[in-house]
Amino acid sequence: MMKNAVFLLLSGLSLASPIQAQEARDIVKQAELTAYYAGDDGRSAARMIITDNQGRKQMRQFTILRRDQVDGGAQDMMVFFSQPADVRDTVFRVVKHTDSDDDRWLYLPGLDLVKRISAGDKRTSFVGSHFFYEDVSGRNTELDDFSLLTQNDDHYLLEGKAKDPASVEFSRYEVKIDKASMLPVQIRFFDNQGRQYRQVDALKVENIDGHPTVTHSRVQDLLSGGQTEMQFRFIKYDLGLPEDIFSERSLRTPPRDWLNLRD
């Protein structure tokens, strides 16, 4: 479900032929369906371990609910934080679009404030981690072009570049997609000097309810140091989550019945 949240920033300004570019886009769309649209909805418990460049650790624990409005299209997501105390009852809400920027909000309970995450902030730190807001809900693949660099029996390797370079901090990235699962298993980001500065890895993939699912992932900051690992448990798909729980009302009044991970 949250396969993570972290794995489909797939793009590239392709110099390949139209046929090659279409092949690359078809691969990306299939990977997007696998990583972000398993089942009609889903729920999981997640834990992030944030390690800074001095080895100090922080933890974030939360539950994710996701519902597809259209398979491969519009999607609702809510992230409810439970630990530690300083982020408890914080809620992150996303309405994902395919034809415009996603809508993102963060509810801060201490201030009783709903803060809108602007499009310009989507590639900034998600609650102090090395994941970005955009990693969690997934990047709109229509923002990017694609080229297929190489492939072997096990993997595709694609290069990505944003159609609007000014909107992102990377110059390009390379995405490795596993052919057996069609999940992105590694993403390497490069800056304008050609240096790799960021890397996302799928550390563990499991088959859950017939869906290949990333259950352990990691983001590394290769320049300043530090990393964040994310682990998922109690993953379930096709729960029949009602549409009305994905609303502003749930920011202040979470749907407790649907957050019971034992159901």
Backbone as CSV, one residue per row, in Angstrom:
resi,resn,N_x,N_y,N_z,CA_x,CA_y,CA_z,C_x,C_y,C_z
1,MET,0.826,-1.187,0.000,0.000,0.000,0.000,0.849,1.219,0.000
2,MET,1.510,1.392,1.145,2.455,2.483,1.121,3.728,1.918,0.601
3,LYS,3.963,1.635,-0.502,5.077,0.845,-1.003,6.223,1.676,-1.319
4,ASN,6.282,2.173,-1.094,6.533,3.289,-0.385,6.774,4.505,-1.143
5,ALA,5.724,4.973,-0.033,5.643,6.038,-0.190,6.759,6.694,-0.657
6,VAL,7.634,6.842,-1.079,9.005,7.110,-1.328,9.438,6.721,-2.667
7,PHE,8.783,5.857,-3.583,9.448,5.217,-4.686,8.975,5.591,-6.053
8,LEU,8.178,6.588,-6.332,7.892,6.824,-7.738,8.112,8.270,-8.126
9,LEU,9.296,8.706,-8.043,9.714,9.975,-8.586,10.379,9.632,-9.911
10,LEU,9.639,9.171,-10.884,10.205,8.617,-12.108,10.076,9.644,-13.219
11,SER,11.197,10.056,-13.849,11.089,11.054,-14.884,12.268,11.062,-15.806
12,GLY,12.369,12.101,-16.695,13.547,12.282,-17.517,13.273,12.999,-18.802
13,LEU,14.165,13.875,-19.220,14.070,14.555,-20.501,14.725,13.657,-21.527
14,SER,13.938,12.887,-22.250,14.470,11.806,-23.058,14.989,12.306,-24.394
15,LEU,16.162,11.783,-24.768,16.709,12.024,-26.096,16.485,10.811,-26.992
16,ALA,15.738,9.840,-26.506,15.491,8.622,-27.248,14.409,8.843,-28.289
17,SER,14.211,7.828,-29.144,13.162,7.908,-30.150,11.803,7.882,-29.485
18,PRO,10.734,8.329,-30.191,9.393,8.282,-29.605,8.992,6.886,-29.139
19,ILE,9.397,5.851,-29.871,9.054,4.485,-29.463,9.756,4.141,-28.151
20,GLN,11.048,4.476,-28.041,11.779,4.196,-26.814,11.225,4.991,-25.634
21,ALA,10.875,6.261,-25.873,10.305,7.091,-24.816,8.968,6.521,-24.353
22,GLN,8.141,6.028,-25.271,6.857,5.456,-24.897,7.052,4.165,-24.120
23,GLU,8.052,3.376,-24.497,8.344,2.153,-23.757,8.722,2.485,-22.313
24,ALA,9.554,3.505,-22.148,9.956,3.909,-20.808,8.759,4.383,-19.999
25,ARG,7.892,5.184,-20.623,6.711,5.669,-19.905,5.787,4.516,-19.531
26,ASP,5.632,3.541,-20.409,4.783,2.389,-20.105,5.323,1.622,-18.900
27,ILE,6.644,1.487,-18.813,7.254,0.805,-17.668,6.966,1.574,-16.380
28,VAL,7.130,2.896,-16.461,6.904,3.741,-15.290,5.448,3.664,-14.829
29,LYS,4.515,3.708,-15.762,3.101,3.657,-15.384,2.760,2.323,-14.731
30,GLN,3.337,1.235,-15.237,3.084,-0.068,-14.625,3.663,-0.121,-13.215
31,ALA,4.871,0.437,-13.045,5.483,0.475,-11.722,4.678,1.348,-10.762
32,GLU,4.132,2.448,-11.269,3.313,3.319,-10.436,2.067,2.592,-9.947
33,LEU,1.405,1.850,-10.820,0.230,1.083,-10.422,0.583,0.060,-9.347
34,THR,1.717,-0.604,-9.518,2.125,-1.622,-8.555,2.457,-1.009,-7.201
35,ALA,3.170,0.107,-7.210,3.672,0.689,-5.973,2.640,1.496,-5.213
36,TYR,1.691,2.137,-5.914,0.793,3.074,-5.254,-0.689,2.722,-5.331
37,TYR,-1.053,1.715,-6.120,-2.476,1.448,-6.329,-2.848,-0.011,-6.085
38,ALA,-2.126,-0.694,-5.217,-2.466,-2.082,-4.895,-3.828,-2.139,-4.203
39,GLY,-4.746,-2.959,-4.722,-6.083,-3.006,-4.165,-6.821,-1.703,-4.393
40,ASP,-8.056,-1.652,-3.917,-8.839,-0.420,-4.026,-8.535,0.548,-2.892
41,ASP,-8.041,0.018,-1.782,-7.637,0.850,-0.653,-6.637,0.064,0.176
42,GLY,-6.116,0.676,1.230,-5.146,-0.017,2.060,-4.885,0.708,3.362
43,ARG,-4.308,-0.054,4.294,-3.956,0.499,5.611,-2.680,-0.177,6.091
44,SER,-1.821,0.590,6.745,-0.624,0.000,7.337,-0.152,0.857,8.495
45,ALA,0.580,0.221,9.394,1.292,0.932,10.454,2.719,1.127,9.989
46,ALA,3.268,2.298,10.249,4.625,2.606,9.799,5.439,3.179,10.946
47,ARG,6.729,2.889,10.876,7.665,3.460,11.846,8.873,3.976,11.092
48,MET,9.245,5.226,11.362,10.432,5.826,10.779,11.506,5.972,11.859
49,ILE,12.723,5.568,11.526,13.877,5.800,12.379,14.778,6.799,11.660
50,ILE,14.892,7.990,12.218,15.663,9.081,11.622,17.014,9.148,12.313
51,THR,18.094,9.042,11.539,19.453,9.101,12.091,20.178,10.281,11.466
52,ASP,20.647,11.211,12.305,21.336,12.380,11.752,22.801,12.058,11.485
53,ASN,23.561,13.060,11.026,24.946,12.812,10.622,25.893,12.622,11.801
54,GLN,25.371,12.730,13.031,26.163,12.427,14.216,25.714,11.131,14.891
55,GLY,24.820,10.410,14.214,24.372,9.124,14.744,23.224,9.207,15.735
56,ARG,22.699,10.398,15.971,21.571,10.540,16.901,20.287,10.101,16.205
57,LYS,19.406,9.429,16.950,18.216,8.825,16.365,16.936,9.438,16.928
58,GLN,15.934,9.517,16.047,14.577,9.883,16.433,13.623,8.874,15.810
59,MET,12.450,8.765,16.391,11.456,7.831,15.874,10.138,8.546,15.604
60,ARG,9.462,8.136,14.558,8.108,8.589,14.250,7.263,7.351,13.978
61,GLN,6.075,7.307,14.569,5.183,6.172,14.364,3.817,6.681,13.917
62,PHE,3.222,6.030,12.911,1.968,6.524,12.368,1.229,5.412,11.631
63,THR,-0.036,5.688,11.328,-0.881,4.778,10.549,-1.303,5.486,9.270
64,ILE,-1.272,4.761,8.172,-1.611,5.313,6.860,-2.886,4.681,6.355
65,LEU,-3.812,5.502,5.907,-5.007,5.045,5.202,-4.956,5.599,3.788
66,ARG,-5.320,4.749,2.806,-5.285,5.157,1.393,-6.484,4.591,0.659
67,ARG,-7.079,5.428,-0.178,-8.247,4.999,-0.965,-8.116,5.547,-2.379
68,ASP,-8.278,4.677,-3.375,-8.222,5.106,-4.765,-9.592,5.590,-5.219
69,GLN,-9.636,6.805,-5.748,-10.862,7.260,-6.405,-10.975,6.610,-7.781
70,VAL,-9.838,6.554,-8.477,-9.744,5.926,-9.792,-8.429,5.171,-9.826
71,ASP,-8.432,3.922,-10.267,-7.203,3.163,-10.332,-6.222,3.845,-11.278
72,GLY,-5.055,4.201,-10.756,-4.067,4.909,-11.547,-4.319,6.393,-11.653
73,GLY,-5.347,6.890,-10.957,-5.699,8.303,-11.048,-5.802,8.966,-9.689
74,ALA,-6.886,9.714,-9.474,-7.071,10.448,-8.228,-7.082,9.491,-7.040
75,GLN,-6.557,9.967,-5.916,-6.354,9.106,-4.754,-6.400,9.953,-3.487
76,ASP,-6.922,9.371,-2.404,-6.944,10.015,-1.093,-5.999,9.280,-0.155
77,MET,-5.311,10.042,0.696,-4.417,9.437,1.675,-4.421,10.275,2.939
78,MET,-4.355,9.581,4.087,-4.225,10.268,5.361,-3.219,9.520,6.216
79,VAL,-2.379,10.292,6.924,-1.336,9.745,7.778,-1.578,10.281,9.187
80,PHE,-1.820,9.371,10.142,-2.156,9.744,11.513,-0.983,9.376,12.432
81,PHE,-0.350,10.371,13.041,0.814,10.141,13.896,0.381,9.800,15.322
82,SER,1.089,8.835,15.912,0.778,8.418,17.284,1.953,8.576,18.245
83,GLN,3.180,8.514,17.755,4.366,8.652,18.599,5.460,9.356,17.817
84,PRO,6.371,10.068,18.526,6.430,10.370,19.957,5.417,11.455,20.335
85,ALA,5.503,11.899,21.579,4.499,12.825,22.101,4.455,14.134,21.325
86,ASP,5.605,14.607,20.827,5.613,15.922,20.191,4.930,15.935,18.823
87,VAL,4.652,14.757,18.245,3.924,14.713,16.973,2.603,13.963,17.084
88,ARG,2.269,13.487,18.286,1.023,12.740,18.453,-0.180,13.583,18.012
89,ASP,-1.068,12.955,17.276,-2.301,13.564,16.741,-2.057,14.518,15.570
90,THR,-0.812,14.651,15.136,-0.547,15.335,13.878,-1.101,14.477,12.740
91,VAL,-1.680,15.117,11.722,-2.271,14.375,10.605,-1.816,15.014,9.295
92,PHE,-1.412,14.176,8.362,-1.036,14.607,7.014,-2.097,14.083,6.058
93,ARG,-2.672,14.993,5.272,-3.726,14.616,4.330,-3.305,14.963,2.907
94,VAL,-3.583,14.050,1.968,-3.243,14.255,0.564,-4.444,13.913,-0.312
95,VAL,-4.717,14.779,-1.275,-5.610,14.437,-2.379,-4.748,14.473,-3.631
96,LYS,-4.525,13.300,-4.211,-3.618,13.168,-5.342,-4.378,13.362,-6.642
97,HIS,-3.800,14.168,-7.539,-4.401,14.440,-8.846,-3.438,14.014,-9.950
98,THR,-3.972,13.751,-11.121,-3.125,13.429,-12.261,-3.022,14.584,-13.250
99,ASP,-3.922,15.559,-13.146,-3.938,16.666,-14.107,-3.577,18.010,-13.484
100,SER,-3.158,18.004,-12.225,-2.776,19.239,-11.535,-1.943,18.858,-10.319
101,ASP,-1.411,19.884,-9.605,-0.647,19.615,-8.392,-1.517,18.933,-7.353
102,ASP,-0.924,18.015,-6.610,-1.638,17.377,-5.511,-1.962,18.417,-4.439
103,ASP,-3.036,18.172,-3.705,-3.376,18.989,-2.538,-2.855,18.280,-1.297
104,ARG,-2.124,19.012,-0.454,-1.550,18.444,0.763,-1.778,19.394,1.932
105,TRP,-2.161,18.801,3.069,-2.365,19.581,4.286,-1.707,18.868,5.460
106,LEU,-1.290,19.650,6.456,-0.744,19.117,7.697,-1.519,19.738,8.847
107,TYR,-2.120,18.881,9.686,-2.837,19.368,10.868,-1.900,19.343,12.064
108,LEU,-1.730,20.512,12.720,-0.864,20.654,13.888,-1.746,20.811,15.115
109,PRO,-1.891,19.747,15.935,-2.865,19.783,17.034,-2.531,20.801,18.114
110,GLY,-1.233,21.041,18.355,-0.880,22.002,19.401,-1.386,23.397,19.111
111,LEU,-1.488,23.730,17.830,-1.985,25.040,17.408,-3.415,24.974,16.904
112,ASP,-3.969,23.764,16.822,-5.268,23.529,16.186,-5.301,24.211,14.818
113,LEU,-4.258,23.944,14.044,-4.043,24.637,12.777,-3.922,23.630,11.645
114,VAL,-4.654,23.894,10.554,-4.499,23.122,9.331,-3.621,23.937,8.395
115,LYS,-2.434,23.424,8.114,-1.454,24.125,7.280,-1.430,23.484,5.896
116,ARG,-1.623,24.281,4.874,-1.553,23.762,3.514,-0.093,23.677,3.072
117,ILE,0.288,22.524,2.507,1.638,22.344,1.990,1.634,22.822,0.544
118,SER,2.364,23.888,0.273,2.351,24.458,-1.069,3.097,23.547,-2.028
119,ALA,2.819,23.727,-3.315,3.501,22.924,-4.338,5.011,23.090,-4.249
120,GLY,5.461,24.272,-3.866,6.891,24.525,-3.760,7.555,23.834,-2.582
121,ASP,6.750,23.359,-1.612,7.297,22.705,-0.424,7.234,21.187,-0.499
122,LYS,6.746,20.638,-1.617,6.516,19.187,-1.659,7.814,18.392,-1.634
123,ARG,8.941,19.031,-1.999,10.224,18.342,-1.928,11.055,18.891,-0.770
124,THR,10.392,19.024,0.374,11.058,19.377,1.622,10.796,18.265,2.635
125,SER,11.492,18.322,3.749,11.476,17.239,4.733,10.074,16.949,5.267
126,PHE,9.735,15.668,5.310,8.479,15.197,5.877,8.702,14.944,7.362
127,VAL,8.097,15.793,8.198,8.184,15.756,9.664,9.599,15.436,10.158
128,GLY,10.584,16.157,9.642,11.946,16.051,10.137,12.738,14.856,9.647
129,SER,12.185,14.094,8.710,12.877,12.908,8.201,13.617,13.239,6.912
130,HIS,14.295,12.237,6.338,14.960,12.396,5.055,14.025,12.090,3.890
131,PHE,12.813,11.632,4.186,11.776,11.524,3.169,11.202,12.910,2.904
132,PHE,10.755,13.139,1.688,10.067,14.369,1.332,8.566,14.132,1.348
133,TYR,7.790,15.234,1.460,6.332,15.113,1.359,5.944,14.370,0.087
134,GLU,6.619,14.695,-1.001,6.292,14.091,-2.285,6.630,12.602,-2.317
135,ASP,7.644,12.179,-1.548,7.972,10.763,-1.480,6.818,9.942,-0.916
136,VAL,6.153,10.503,0.070,5.129,9.748,0.785,3.935,9.441,-0.102
137,SER,3.469,10.437,-0.835,2.280,10.231,-1.666,2.606,9.885,-3.101
138,GLY,3.858,10.086,-3.507,4.259,9.754,-4.871,4.240,10.970,-5.784
139,ARG,5.211,11.024,-6.654,5.317,12.134,-7.598,4.401,11.886,-8.794
140,ASN,3.748,12.936,-9.263,2.920,12.851,-10.465,3.821,12.573,-11.664
141,THR,3.679,11.398,-12.254,4.581,11.011,-13.339,4.401,11.867,-14.588
142,GLU,3.290,12.594,-14.700,3.091,13.462,-15.861,3.984,14.705,-15.803
143,LEU,4.614,14.937,-14.663,5.532,16.067,-14.548,6.874,15.779,-15.201
144,ASP,7.092,14.543,-15.625,8.415,14.113,-16.045,8.390,13.401,-17.389
145,ASP,9.564,13.343,-18.006,9.806,12.511,-19.179,10.720,11.367,-18.768
146,PHE,10.818,10.342,-19.629,11.532,9.135,-19.238,12.399,8.627,-20.384
147,SER,13.499,7.984,-20.028,14.292,7.252,-21.014,14.770,5.956,-20.376
148,LEU,14.752,4.896,-21.159,15.221,3.594,-20.696,16.702,3.493,-21.016
149,LEU,17.538,3.399,-19.967,18.985,3.342,-20.157,19.440,1.937,-20.541
150,THR,19.131,0.978,-19.686,19.524,-0.403,-19.928,18.484,-1.326,-19.299
151,GLN,18.586,-2.606,-19.626,17.806,-3.625,-18.944,18.558,-4.945,-19.028
152,ASN,18.276,-5.814,-18.050,18.792,-7.176,-18.084,17.658,-8.122,-17.711
153,ASP,17.961,-9.354,-17.363,16.906,-10.313,-17.054,16.131,-9.939,-15.806
154,ASP,16.738,-9.134,-14.933,16.138,-8.855,-13.624,15.571,-7.452,-13.475
155,HIS,16.178,-6.456,-14.140,15.825,-5.069,-13.860,15.744,-4.219,-15.125
156,TYR,14.924,-3.154,-15.028,14.997,-2.020,-15.939,15.771,-0.910,-15.229
157,LEU,16.549,-0.137,-15.966,17.188,1.052,-15.422,16.768,2.239,-16.273
158,LEU,16.067,3.193,-15.646,15.566,4.369,-16.345,16.243,5.622,-15.818
159,GLU,16.364,6.609,-16.697,16.837,7.929,-16.284,15.662,8.888,-16.303
160,GLY,15.634,9.793,-15.326,14.564,10.755,-15.249,15.057,12.177,-15.128
161,LYS,14.328,13.085,-15.778,14.554,14.525,-15.636,13.197,15.215,-15.642
162,ALA,13.047,16.220,-14.797,11.777,16.936,-14.705,11.554,17.798,-15.933
163,LYS,10.300,17.899,-16.360,9.972,18.807,-17.459,10.227,20.257,-17.073
164,ASP,10.044,20.571,-15.794,10.319,21.919,-15.281,11.483,21.815,-14.299
165,PRO,12.727,21.929,-14.764,13.886,21.740,-13.881,13.907,22.689,-12.691
166,ALA,13.317,23.885,-12.843,13.336,24.856,-11.754,12.464,24.426,-10.582
167,SER,11.595,23.450,-10.785,10.661,23.045,-9.736,11.225,21.977,-8.810
168,VAL,12.440,21.459,-9.120,13.023,20.377,-8.331,14.475,20.693,-8.017
169,GLU,15.039,19.966,-7.056,16.427,20.198,-6.662,17.388,19.277,-7.386
170,PHE,16.902,18.290,-8.117,17.787,17.355,-8.814,17.911,17.739,-10.287
171,SER,19.025,17.329,-10.900,19.176,17.513,-12.342,18.668,16.284,-13.093
172,ARG,18.851,15.115,-12.468,18.360,13.868,-13.044,18.377,12.805,-11.962
173,TYR,17.758,11.658,-12.242,17.887,10.525,-11.345,17.766,9.241,-12.131
174,GLU,18.258,8.170,-11.540,18.194,6.849,-12.151,17.344,5.947,-11.264
175,VAL,16.424,5.224,-11.903,15.490,4.362,-11.178,15.672,2.931,-11.648
176,LYS,15.891,2.034,-10.698,15.990,0.606,-11.010,14.654,-0.050,-10.633
177,ILE,14.025,-0.714,-11.603,12.731,-1.361,-11.388,12.900,-2.865,-11.545
178,ASP,12.480,-3.590,-10.529,12.560,-5.042,-10.550,11.516,-5.609,-11.505
179,LYS,11.932,-6.441,-12.444,10.998,-6.968,-13.447,9.998,-7.946,-12.851
180,ALA,10.404,-8.705,-11.841,9.506,-9.705,-11.262,8.346,-9.056,-10.524
181,SER,8.630,-8.016,-9.737,7.586,-7.357,-8.941,7.051,-6.091,-9.579
182,MET,7.810,-5.506,-10.513,7.529,-4.188,-11.100,7.509,-3.086,-10.042
183,LEU,8.320,-3.260,-9.004,8.498,-2.225,-7.994,9.837,-1.520,-8.197
184,PRO,9.878,-0.201,-8.025,11.168,0.495,-7.981,11.937,0.030,-6.746
185,VAL,13.160,-0.419,-6.918,13.939,-0.930,-5.794,15.120,-0.021,-5.456
186,GLN,15.438,0.923,-6.322,16.477,1.902,-6.004,16.297,3.151,-6.865
187,ILE,16.489,4.317,-6.239,16.480,5.591,-6.960,17.714,6.377,-6.526
188,ARG,18.498,6.842,-7.490,19.727,7.602,-7.233,19.563,8.995,-7.841
189,PHE,19.688,10.033,-7.008,19.491,11.418,-7.433,20.835,12.120,-7.610
190,PHE,20.920,12.952,-8.668,22.152,13.662,-8.993,21.869,15.160,-9.060
191,ASP,22.870,15.962,-8.616,22.713,17.411,-8.646,23.286,17.988,-9.935
192,ASN,23.319,19.320,-10.026,23.771,19.980,-11.252,25.257,19.802,-11.512
193,GLN,26.016,19.373,-10.498,27.443,19.103,-10.675,27.695,17.629,-11.015
194,GLY,26.608,16.871,-11.175,26.745,15.459,-11.508,27.021,14.564,-10.324
195,ARG,26.948,15.125,-9.107,27.205,14.323,-7.916,25.929,13.622,-7.469
196,GLN,26.060,12.354,-7.086,24.923,11.691,-6.467,24.817,12.190,-5.032
197,TYR,23.652,12.720,-4.656,23.505,13.294,-3.325,22.427,12.618,-2.488
198,ARG,21.619,11.755,-3.119,20.494,11.159,-2.388,20.214,9.786,-2.982
199,GLN,19.830,8.845,-2.120,19.522,7.501,-2.612,18.371,6.909,-1.812
200,VAL,17.439,6.276,-2.518,16.303,5.595,-1.912,16.399,4.119,-2.270
201,ASP,16.290,3.249,-1.268,16.390,1.808,-1.500,15.201,1.081,-0.879
202,ALA,14.681,0.100,-1.595,13.729,-0.851,-1.032,14.540,-1.982,-0.424
203,LEU,14.540,-2.094,0.890,15.370,-3.076,1.581,14.677,-4.422,1.734
204,LYS,13.345,-4.424,1.717,12.608,-5.683,1.849,11.288,-5.573,1.100
205,VAL,10.958,-6.597,0.339,9.696,-6.675,-0.392,9.006,-7.982,-0.002
206,GLU,7.718,-7.904,0.330,6.940,-9.088,0.675,5.680,-9.129,-0.180
207,ASN,5.141,-10.332,-0.344,3.871,-10.499,-1.040,2.755,-10.504,-0.006
208,ILE,1.888,-9.507,-0.077,0.804,-9.362,0.887,-0.517,-9.317,0.140
209,ASP,-1.388,-10.269,0.431,-2.693,-10.357,-0.243,-2.531,-10.381,-1.761
210,GLY,-1.446,-10.994,-2.227,-1.220,-11.088,-3.662,-0.558,-9.877,-4.281
211,HIS,-0.172,-8.902,-3.452,0.437,-7.668,-3.958,1.885,-7.567,-3.485
212,PRO,2.864,-7.446,-4.396,4.234,-7.184,-3.948,4.294,-5.827,-3.260
213,THR,4.881,-5.810,-2.056,4.798,-4.641,-1.192,6.150,-4.355,-0.555
214,VAL,6.610,-3.118,-0.648,7.823,-2.721,0.062,7.484,-2.579,1.539
215,THR,8.142,-3.358,2.381,7.880,-3.302,3.820,9.034,-2.686,4.601
216,HIS,10.140,-2.380,3.930,11.273,-1.741,4.594,12.027,-0.938,3.537
217,SER,12.168,0.358,3.760,12.864,1.213,2.805,13.781,2.174,3.542
218,ARG,14.672,2.806,2.777,15.651,3.717,3.382,15.967,4.856,2.417
219,VAL,16.074,6.057,2.978,16.557,7.229,2.240,17.857,7.684,2.890
220,GLN,18.894,7.912,2.068,20.190,8.369,2.556,20.532,9.733,1.968
221,ASP,21.043,10.631,2.809,21.624,11.894,2.374,23.118,11.651,2.220
222,LEU,23.603,11.589,0.983,24.978,11.181,0.731,25.980,12.326,0.830
223,LEU,25.511,13.559,0.940,26.414,14.706,1.049,26.618,15.130,2.497
224,SER,25.524,15.382,3.197,25.662,15.850,4.584,25.578,14.722,5.590
225,GLY,25.211,13.519,5.141,25.109,12.381,6.044,23.710,12.259,6.627
226,GLY,23.472,11.128,7.252,22.168,10.875,7.846,21.294,10.040,6.933
227,GLN,20.296,9.405,7.549,19.374,8.568,6.793,18.089,8.381,7.581
228,THR,17.054,7.949,6.878,15.794,7.566,7.514,15.369,6.212,6.964
229,GLU,15.047,5.296,7.867,14.480,4.014,7.479,12.997,4.006,7.812
230,MET,12.205,3.349,6.959,10.773,3.232,7.168,10.393,1.760,7.086
231,GLN,9.679,1.296,8.111,9.217,-0.081,8.166,7.699,-0.086,8.269
232,PHE,7.059,-1.055,7.576,5.605,-1.163,7.556,5.164,-2.498,8.136
233,ARG,4.088,-2.455,8.932,3.506,-3.661,9.522,1.990,-3.592,9.418
234,PHE,1.346,-4.726,9.693,-0.123,-4.817,9.731,-0.753,-4.274,8.446
235,ILE,-0.171,-4.616,7.315,-0.643,-4.115,6.033,-1.862,-4.920,5.588
236,LYS,-2.912,-4.202,5.198,-4.111,-4.847,4.661,-4.624,-4.049,3.472
237,TYR,-5.193,-4.770,2.513,-5.764,-4.148,1.329,-7.258,-4.467,1.245
238,ASP,-7.961,-3.627,0.466,-9.387,-3.850,0.165,-10.224,-3.985,1.432
239,LEU,-10.103,-2.967,2.294,-10.857,-2.925,3.538,-12.250,-2.337,3.368
240,GLY,-12.509,-1.690,2.235,-13.770,-0.998,2.052,-13.821,0.322,2.798
241,LEU,-12.708,1.064,2.806,-12.663,2.340,3.520,-13.662,3.319,2.912
242,PRO,-14.531,3.921,3.742,-15.534,4.856,3.199,-14.914,6.173,2.758
243,GLU,-15.513,6.774,1.749,-14.996,8.018,1.187,-14.975,9.145,2.205
244,ASP,-15.976,9.182,3.110,-16.122,10.358,3.972,-15.063,10.462,5.069
245,ILE,-14.253,9.403,5.282,-13.213,9.554,6.295,-12.006,10.324,5.760
246,PHE,-11.937,10.499,4.441,-10.829,11.237,3.835,-11.259,12.695,3.659
247,SER,-11.404,13.377,4.783,-11.965,14.731,4.764,-11.274,15.593,5.807
248,GLU,-11.523,16.890,5.735,-10.951,17.805,6.719,-11.438,17.477,8.127
249,ARG,-12.653,16.976,8.247,-13.186,16.621,9.568,-12.297,15.600,10.275
250,SER,-11.732,14.659,9.502,-10.906,13.613,10.111,-9.561,14.127,10.600
251,LEU,-9.181,15.333,10.207,-7.943,15.898,10.730,-8.051,16.112,12.237
252,ARG,-9.196,16.616,12.671,-9.398,16.878,14.095,-10.082,15.721,14.809
253,THR,-10.845,14.920,14.061,-11.565,13.786,14.653,-11.222,12.531,13.856
254,PRO,-10.102,11.891,14.168,-9.660,10.723,13.392,-10.675,9.584,13.454
255,PRO,-10.770,8.802,12.375,-11.716,7.672,12.319,-11.166,6.483,13.104
256,ARG,-11.349,6.481,14.428,-10.700,5.509,15.311,-11.009,4.075,14.928
257,ASP,-12.244,3.816,14.496,-12.608,2.432,14.141,-11.737,1.900,13.017
258,TRP,-11.367,2.759,12.075,-10.574,2.319,10.942,-9.081,2.341,11.217
259,LEU,-8.704,2.892,12.363,-7.300,2.920,12.755,-6.936,1.759,13.661
260,ASN,-7.915,0.914,13.987,-7.671,-0.274,14.812,-6.976,-1.324,13.946
261,LEU,-5.697,-1.517,14.172,-4.907,-2.373,13.310,-5.215,-3.849,13.484
262,ARG,-5.981,-4.212,14.500,-6.320,-5.617,14.733,-7.516,-6.061,13.881
263,ASP,-8.256,-5.080,13.317,-9.442,-5.428,12.508,-9.038,-5.831,11.096
